[in-house]
Each structure stands twice: as structure tokens, then as C-alpha cells.
């Protein structure tokens, strides 16, 4: 058997010490006693409970039922303006409804074109799409990408339309 190097001897010694210590802890060391809550910990828990009770009573005393009723009424009322709707699309939808359009016309903006050689990418409504990929708005598929326009198909109406690049 070849002679061990100095670093191998050190690693072997550390390994042996750790194995002996693990065996001692598992088999020979007396079991550790369970630690009960001390009087200080019990007092701290009582202080926390007392503080919570004081805070709860003060909150219920200061908050009147009129405040609760007003906040519930405000939460249930209709919004003046929905913060989750993009204003331009909403205005377009309202305009199409007021002009007798039964369904709102979707608004698409073609703002970018990237040619990666084997793959063409179009940026429509700030989202990247490739050919034959469904658009974010359900029912529409991107059928063709060109530098100056894209072709979008409406699956429901089986109608294709062109969208020109906006710079």
C-alpha cells in the first residue's frame, strides 16, 4: 500500500475524530433533559397577552360602527374608473358601442419587428410573438410577420386582417 501524504493523513485524522465523537453522542452521552418554560418566559408571554388585550380594547373603543359602515359602503360602491383597464382601449370600446357596434373591436398596435434569420418576431401590444402563435387577446392568431405589417386571424369570424407598423 502506498504511503499517505501529509494532507491525506490530516483528512483521515479529522474523519476519525468526527466518527468517534458521533458514536459518543449517539451511544454513550446521557440524554439531555427536557427544558421547561422558565418563570421569565411565562411572565413574558403573560405581558404579550396583556398588551394584545389592551390594543384590542382601544381599537374597538375608537373605531365606531359609522366608520365601519362607511368603509363597507365605499368598498361595495361602483368605481368611477377601473384602474385595471387601459384607458385608450376603454375609450375605443365605448366609442364602438355608441356607434351601434354590437361587439367592441380589439385594439392591436404593431410596434416592432425583429428578424433573427430563421425566426421572425413581431412586437404587438408590447408582447413578442412569432408566426402561428396565439395572441394575448383570446381568439386571435398571428399568421404572418413582415417588416411593415403583420397578418392577424380572428378564429371566431374566420377573418384575416393586416396591421401596419407604427413608429
Rosetta silent file (secondary structure, phi, psi, omega in degrees, C-alpha in Angstrom):
SEQUENCE: XXXXXXXXXXXXXXXXXXXXXXXXXXXXXXXXXXXXXXXXXXXXXXXXXXXXXXXXXXXXXXXXXXXXXXXXXXXXXXXXXXXXXXXXXXXXXXXXXXXXXXXXXXXXXXXXXXXXXXXXXXXXXXXXXXXXXXXXXXXXXXXXXXXXXXXXXXXXXXXXXXXXXXX
SCORE:     score description
SCORE:     0.000 S_00000001
   1 L     0.000  134.829 -177.063    0.000    0.000    0.000 S_00000001
   2 L   -70.317  155.470 -179.993    1.416    3.398   -0.940 S_00000001
   3 L   -71.148  138.538  178.614    2.424    5.882    1.714 S_00000001
   4 L   -79.463  145.086  176.690   -0.180    8.573    2.551 S_00000001
   5 L   -78.281  169.434 -177.848    0.677   12.213    2.015 S_00000001
   6 H   -61.487  -43.087 -179.066    0.582   14.713    4.856 S_00000001
   7 H   -67.052  -36.202  177.658   -2.748   16.249    3.707 S_00000001
   8 H   -65.994  -38.433  177.659   -4.334   12.798    3.382 S_00000001
   9 H   -63.877  -40.147  179.747   -3.238   11.943    6.936 S_00000001
  10 H   -65.273  -45.321  179.371   -4.822   15.175    8.258 S_00000001
  11 H   -61.967  -43.505  179.061   -8.111   14.494    6.448 S_00000001
  12 H   -62.449  -41.172  179.735   -8.104   10.904    7.751 S_00000001
  13 H   -65.005  -44.056  178.769   -7.451   12.107   11.326 S_00000001
  14 H   -63.523  -40.285  177.722  -10.312   14.674   11.184 S_00000001
  15 H   -61.753  -46.046 -179.532  -12.620   11.999    9.798 S_00000001
  16 H   -62.712  -43.560  179.250  -11.697    9.552   12.572 S_00000001
  17 H   -62.301  -43.118 -178.522  -12.239   12.190   15.297 S_00000001
  18 H   -67.926  -35.054  176.903  -15.657   13.142   13.903 S_00000001
  19 H   -66.884  -43.842  178.826  -16.731    9.474   13.691 S_00000001
  20 H   -63.976  -39.596  179.895  -15.668    8.837   17.319 S_00000001
  21 H   -66.539  -41.235  178.525  -17.478   11.984   18.504 S_00000001
  22 H   -63.010  -41.530  178.604  -20.684   10.972   16.642 S_00000001
  23 H   -63.828  -40.334  178.371  -20.532    7.473   18.204 S_00000001
  24 H   -62.527  -47.427 -177.844  -20.091    9.006   21.678 S_00000001
  25 H   -63.276  -37.817 -176.183  -23.059   11.376   21.190 S_00000001
  26 H   -78.103  -44.813 -170.277  -25.319    8.619   19.899 S_00000001
  27 H  -102.580  -34.781 -169.687  -24.430    5.730   22.223 S_00000001
  28 H  -106.336  -29.030 -175.182  -22.628    6.960   25.353 S_00000001
  29 L   -68.964  140.650  178.265  -23.732   10.530   26.160 S_00000001
  30 L   -68.432  147.281 -179.727  -26.525   10.844   28.733 S_00000001
  31 L   -64.919  143.132 -179.468  -29.852   12.084   27.290 S_00000001
  32 L   -78.975  138.631 -179.102  -30.407   15.799   27.653 S_00000001
  33 L   -70.633  147.032  177.472  -33.214   16.800   29.996 S_00000001
  34 L   -69.944  137.464 -178.282  -36.237   18.484   28.504 S_00000001
  35 L   -92.433  120.759  177.438  -36.156   22.196   29.138 S_00000001
  36 L   -86.375  163.115  175.946  -39.341   23.535   30.715 S_00000001
  37 L   -65.606  133.540  177.087  -40.535   27.090   30.380 S_00000001
  38 L   -82.004  170.025 -179.305  -38.862   29.211   32.935 S_00000001
  39 H   -64.442  -34.302  179.453  -40.732   31.723   35.041 S_00000001
  40 H   -64.867  -41.452  179.518  -39.299   34.577   32.931 S_00000001
  41 H   -67.422  -37.873  178.162  -40.676   33.136   29.703 S_00000001
  42 H   -65.478  -39.293  179.060  -44.096   32.625   31.278 S_00000001
  43 H   -66.164  -41.235  178.074  -44.088   36.235   32.500 S_00000001
  44 H   -62.042  -41.510  179.642  -43.149   37.497   29.028 S_00000001
  45 H   -65.441  -36.904  177.022  -45.997   35.511   27.473 S_00000001
  46 H   -66.638  -38.740  178.616  -48.428   36.985   30.032 S_00000001
  47 H   -64.589  -39.915  178.841  -47.159   40.507   29.216 S_00000001
  48 H   -64.418  -43.592  178.774  -47.692   39.923   25.490 S_00000001
  49 H   -62.477  -41.430  178.985  -51.236   38.697   26.094 S_00000001
  50 H   -63.037  -43.893  179.049  -51.970   41.727   28.274 S_00000001
  51 H   -61.659  -42.546  178.522  -50.617   44.093   25.606 S_00000001
  52 H   -63.239  -40.360  178.208  -52.767   42.450   22.928 S_00000001
  53 H   -63.519  -42.417  179.391  -55.865   42.774   25.119 S_00000001
  54 H   -62.959  -45.165 -179.885  -55.174   46.475   25.721 S_00000001
  55 H   -63.038  -41.200 -179.285  -54.673   47.124   21.996 S_00000001
  56 H   -64.903  -42.471  179.503  -57.853   45.254   21.083 S_00000001
  57 H   -66.497  -39.682  178.991  -59.980   47.171   23.569 S_00000001
  58 H   -66.041  -38.759  179.338  -58.589   50.528   22.384 S_00000001
  59 H   -65.284  -44.609 -179.054  -59.235   49.673   18.748 S_00000001
  60 H   -68.737  -28.126  178.632  -62.823   48.624   19.426 S_00000001
  61 H   -76.184  -37.380 -175.832  -63.440   51.768   21.512 S_00000001
  62 H   -83.827  -33.607 -178.605  -62.070   54.225   18.929 S_00000001
  63 L   -83.312  116.100 -177.066  -63.461   52.640   15.760 S_00000001
  64 L   -89.462  158.061  176.382  -67.153   53.472   15.573 S_00000001
  65 H   -60.969  -28.831  178.393  -69.764   51.462   13.698 S_00000001
  66 H   -63.333  -39.185  177.680  -70.288   54.522   11.464 S_00000001
  67 H   -63.129  -45.662  179.200  -66.671   54.224   10.302 S_00000001
  68 H   -61.726  -44.493 -179.062  -67.128   50.522    9.553 S_00000001
  69 H   -63.350  -40.975 -179.743  -70.395   51.163    7.704 S_00000001
  70 H   -66.114  -41.260 -179.326  -68.847   53.944    5.619 S_00000001
  71 H   -69.451  -36.527  177.357  -65.830   51.843    4.650 S_00000001
  72 H   -67.588  -41.399  178.950  -68.022   48.855    3.714 S_00000001
  73 H   -62.691  -41.664  179.291  -70.308   51.114    1.684 S_00000001
  74 H   -64.829  -39.656 -179.425  -67.319   52.632   -0.130 S_00000001
  75 H   -67.968  -32.396 -177.420  -65.906   49.169   -0.911 S_00000001
  76 H   -86.254  -14.935 -177.110  -69.221   47.955   -2.352 S_00000001
  77 L   -72.674  161.122  178.296  -69.916   51.045   -4.488 S_00000001
  78 L   -70.962  145.706  178.261  -69.143   51.203   -8.229 S_00000001
  79 L   -77.256  146.571  173.238  -65.772   52.552   -9.215 S_00000001
  80 L   -68.411  -41.867 -178.220  -65.581   55.841  -11.079 S_00000001
  81 L  -146.425  130.254  179.554  -62.790   54.400  -13.215 S_00000001
  82 L   -75.328  119.296 -177.570  -61.411   50.860  -13.263 S_00000001
  83 L   -72.854   -9.676 -177.198  -57.645   51.088  -12.550 S_00000001
  84 L   -96.094   -3.157 -179.812  -57.004   47.792  -14.324 S_00000001
  85 L  -101.018  134.519  176.208  -58.312   48.875  -17.735 S_00000001
  86 L   -72.010  125.796 -170.414  -56.067   50.646  -20.211 S_00000001
  87 H   -60.238  -40.110 -178.250  -57.781   53.976  -20.898 S_00000001
  88 H   -63.150  -43.605  179.429  -57.206   54.026  -24.689 S_00000001
  89 H   -67.444  -37.976  178.874  -58.808   50.614  -25.192 S_00000001
  90 H   -63.278  -44.806  178.544  -61.699   51.523  -22.920 S_00000001
  91 H   -62.047  -40.361  178.195  -62.385   54.716  -24.898 S_00000001
  92 H   -63.680  -40.039  179.876  -62.259   52.751  -28.159 S_00000001
  93 H   -66.430  -44.156  178.687  -64.702   50.204  -26.771 S_00000001
  94 H   -62.834  -42.342 -179.930  -67.115   52.916  -25.588 S_00000001
  95 H   -61.839  -43.858 -178.446  -66.880   54.641  -28.995 S_00000001
  96 H   -67.983  -33.327  178.069  -67.657   51.418  -30.883 S_00000001
  97 H   -72.149  -37.467 -179.246  -70.646   50.700  -28.624 S_00000001
  98 H   -72.070  -23.384  178.480  -72.038   54.202  -29.009 S_00000001
  99 L   -88.564   11.871  176.950  -71.777   53.913  -32.805 S_00000001
 100 L    90.019    3.964  177.568  -74.005   50.855  -32.845 S_00000001
 101 L   -70.327  126.742 -176.922  -71.236   48.269  -32.895 S_00000001
 102 L   -74.979  -32.166  178.495  -72.506   45.163  -31.172 S_00000001
 103 L  -126.489  142.976  179.624  -69.068   43.946  -30.207 S_00000001
 104 L   -69.911  143.070  178.408  -66.008   46.036  -29.420 S_00000001
 105 L   -86.217  129.228 -177.447  -63.211   45.921  -31.978 S_00000001
 106 L   -68.942  145.888  179.537  -59.905   44.821  -30.415 S_00000001
 107 L  -102.624  119.244  175.805  -57.065   47.301  -30.448 S_00000001
 108 L  -118.303  142.195  174.051  -53.698   45.981  -31.599 S_00000001
 109 L  -127.274  118.243  178.851  -50.544   48.027  -32.000 S_00000001
 110 E   -93.056  107.274 -171.962  -47.691   46.590  -34.051 S_00000001
 111 E  -115.687   -5.023 -178.057  -44.626   48.419  -32.734 S_00000001
 112 E  -159.012  152.342 -179.685  -41.625   46.258  -33.533 S_00000001
 113 E  -139.268  131.436  177.850  -40.084   43.757  -35.918 S_00000001
 114 E  -131.954  127.996  177.652  -37.025   41.561  -35.369 S_00000001
 115 E  -109.268  111.374 -178.552  -35.533   39.238  -37.986 S_00000001
 116 L   -99.738   22.972 -179.180  -33.310   36.603  -36.382 S_00000001
 117 L    89.927  -84.765 -178.841  -32.536   34.815  -39.629 S_00000001
 118 L   -86.806  -11.269 -176.455  -34.580   31.643  -39.243 S_00000001
 119 L  -133.771  134.803  175.713  -37.132   33.236  -36.926 S_00000001
 120 E  -109.781  139.453 -178.148  -39.126   36.466  -37.221 S_00000001
 121 E  -125.648  133.713  176.388  -40.530   38.167  -34.136 S_00000001
 122 E  -114.593  143.408  177.045  -43.256   40.818  -34.019 S_00000001
 123 E  -107.136  111.158 -179.123  -43.985   43.048  -31.046 S_00000001
 124 E  -122.213  124.382 -177.782  -47.716   43.553  -30.681 S_00000001
 125 L    53.902   41.284  177.350  -49.097   45.396  -27.632 S_00000001
 126 L    64.489   24.202  176.782  -45.605   45.230  -26.050 S_00000001
 127 E  -127.552  139.499 -178.962  -45.508   41.395  -26.232 S_00000001
 128 E   -85.530  133.171  179.296  -43.231   39.346  -28.520 S_00000001
 129 E  -134.294  151.566  171.276  -44.905   36.859  -30.882 S_00000001
 130 L  -115.648  175.564 -175.545  -43.754   34.518  -33.629 S_00000001
 131 L   -62.329  141.779  178.880  -45.764   33.132  -36.584 S_00000001
 132 L    65.214   22.681  177.786  -48.807   30.930  -35.745 S_00000001
 133 E   -99.663  133.849  178.417  -48.681   31.925  -32.089 S_00000001
 134 E   -67.658  142.195  179.709  -51.971   32.843  -30.361 S_00000001
 135 L   -80.379  166.829 -179.083  -52.181   36.438  -29.216 S_00000001
 136 L   -59.860  -38.865  176.887  -52.804   37.553  -25.651 S_00000001
 137 L   -77.983  119.942 -172.649  -56.364   38.506  -26.591 S_00000001
 138 L   -61.943  144.627  177.033  -58.190   35.195  -26.973 S_00000001
 139 L    94.768    1.048 -178.223  -59.440   34.184  -30.393 S_00000001
 140 E  -123.749  140.065 -179.867  -56.650   35.795  -32.439 S_00000001
 141 E  -129.566  138.983  176.598  -53.610   34.151  -34.045 S_00000001
 142 E   -82.540  115.653 -175.699  -50.615   35.801  -35.678 S_00000001
 143 E   -99.156  -27.964 -177.955  -50.424   34.318  -39.213 S_00000001
 144 E  -151.919  143.267  178.891  -47.699   36.376  -40.906 S_00000001
 145 E  -123.773  125.156  177.254  -44.864   38.727  -39.977 S_00000001
 146 L  -130.730  159.801 -177.967  -43.440   41.256  -42.416 S_00000001
 147 L   -58.230  -33.285 -176.121  -41.192   44.277  -41.802 S_00000001
 148 L  -107.657   -8.017 -179.297  -44.008   46.762  -42.397 S_00000001
 149 E  -158.483  165.199  172.369  -47.092   44.743  -41.374 S_00000001
 150 E  -128.101  155.327  176.859  -48.434   41.630  -39.648 S_00000001
 151 E  -112.230  123.093 -178.215  -51.378   39.427  -40.585 S_00000001
 152 E  -116.709  138.210  178.871  -53.732   38.505  -37.725 S_00000001
 153 E  -111.416  133.294  173.104  -56.565   35.977  -37.982 S_00000001
 154 E   -90.307  110.532 -175.400  -59.778   36.140  -35.970 S_00000001
 155 L   -66.641  -32.323 -176.808  -60.566   32.471  -35.304 S_00000001
 156 L   -69.684  -49.260 -176.757  -64.201   33.133  -34.423 S_00000001
 157 L   -89.738   -3.401 -177.078  -65.113   35.093  -37.575 S_00000001
 158 L    52.160   49.028 -175.950  -62.569   33.268  -39.786 S_00000001
 159 E  -128.116  134.888  176.707  -61.358   36.670  -40.956 S_00000001
 160 E  -106.424  142.974  175.251  -57.785   37.858  -41.587 S_00000001
 161 E  -141.624  156.557 -177.594  -56.710   41.477  -41.330 S_00000001
 162 E  -101.263  144.666  178.461  -53.459   43.372  -41.691 S_00000001
 163 E  -125.864  123.666 -175.398  -51.906   45.568  -39.035 S_00000001
 164 E   -90.894  152.154 -178.083  -49.272   48.083  -40.126 S_00000001
 165 E   -64.987  130.705  176.697  -46.130   49.012  -38.219 S_00000001
 166 L  -107.402  124.986 -177.952  -46.498   52.099  -36.030 S_00000001
 167 L  -106.185    0.000    0.000  -43.331   54.020  -35.416 S_00000001
